[in-house]
Amino acid sequence: MKHFSALLVGVVLASAGRGVFAQQSLSTGGDPMSDMPPALAMPGDEASSLPIGPGTEAEGGAALEPIPEEVAPGTESDGFGNSLLGEPVRALAACPALFESTGTWLRRGYWYSEVDYMFLNRAWEKKGLVLGREERLVNGGVGQPIAIAPYIVGNYINLRGHSPGGEGLARVNIGRFLFRDSNNRDHLLEAGWLGGGQFREFASGTSPNAGSSTVTTAANEVGWQVSDFIDGPNPSFDGSAFMSASYVAQVNTGELNYVVRSRLHRDRMLLEPNGQWVRAATPTRTYSWLAGIRYMSLDDTLNWIATDRTGTTTIAEGGFYDVRTTNQLFGAQLGGSIGYETARWSITATGKVAPCWNRMHLRSTFDLNRTTFVDGFTDSHEDTLAFVGEANLIARYHLRPNLSLRAGLEALTANTVAIAPHQVNFVPGGFPQIARSGDSTLLGTSFGIEAYW
């Protein structure tokens, strides 16, 4: 009985369905042509060319046959341009919607550009680096060096490695459409650059009795001592009255990629409760893949100075230490993205990895103001393997099919690089080896605009 009922329902539905040129409307009528939307009539159509419904007779009593409507030519005033299907951008036959899908309507153009302002924070050391701290001095007598008692006053000259502060950078990407394959994927050639900002840190301190000419009361004497992790047993700025450090870092990176990117699926035709058919974009999960090359430069400069205590006969504790490191990274790059896209907005997560060859250069000089010659000088080059990774999460809002606003979260990192503060050691005569275990990570946000033409 159940099978018979299902078969009966199927027969009733099959007998009720009638074919039309495109889609069925909710209106009723005896002839298929009466189901066609009246909006198909184009301005300027002759009355004789319009479909004639049942019940209309010509001379002699013969029923007139319906005349299919011809394709109306498109005009420049349509504002849509030519169809990718090779037909004018107007209704074809009985379809009330334009034959232009959002799969081809968005991101139209041979060229595109993405311009972003980025506000990023740079991290290069989890706990930072303490260059010096204030400690109580013990007088060894006239003409004797000042010793350091195990009593810490509490002031530090510290470079904050994890949160030195935010800095503005720029990012520009320019791409060229090459072709679209049979899977509705765009093949693109894209070039990009990121950089322009400088990350700066500055720290300084002066001992409370820096101007004393003679050490008379050890309990009141305070001076700066360099961290033992930096100078070890070597002479340095220990006992200085004034100390300051300025650290500047700059990042620039460029890339050239071949990109394969999927598009929105074809539109859906939706029937509204009022009986009208409307076209709606199909929300789509999109993917992309890329392969290319990446270049990255990391420049670090550290200028550290100290001032000797005036009027003392002890060994000089003042001087300067200047360090400049340069990293030139170059390598192949692979990446991809996954996103969710609609007709009005999209959100995309992208990741890139690039194993690189790193050409490092170190140039450093320090002088303790004790003699006329420089105590330490280094000028050396080394090569090593490094790694560059980039990730972002970008949200877009489409103001127009070829113009979008962008905002996102950004991350860029490079490891196995030379960082200037890591090179300070006070080794007399210079130390040619380069400390290469540093990391440089940028985290922050971006805001920009994307355009196609």
Secondary structure, DSSP 8 states (H G I E B T S, - for coil): -HHHHHHHHHHHHHHH----SS---S---SSGGGGS-GGG--TT--GGGS---TT-B-TTS-B------------GGGSS---TTSS-SS--TT--S-S--HHHHTT-SSEEEEEEEEEEEEE--SS-EEEEEEEEEE---TTS--EEEEEEEEEEEEE-SS---EEEEEEEEEEEEEEE-TTSEEEEEEEEEEEEEEEEEEEEEE-TTTT-SS---GGG-EEEEE-HHHHTTS--STTBSEEEEEEEEEEEEEEEEEEEEE-----EEEE-TTS-EEEE---EEEEEEEEEEEEEEEEEEEEEEEE--TT--S----EEEEEEEEEEEEEEEEEEEEEEE-SSEEEEEEEEEEEEEEEEEEEEEEE-SSSSS-SEEEEEEEEEEEEEEEEEEEEEEEEETTEEEEEEEEEEEEEEE--GGGG----TT--------EEEEEEEEEEEEEEE-
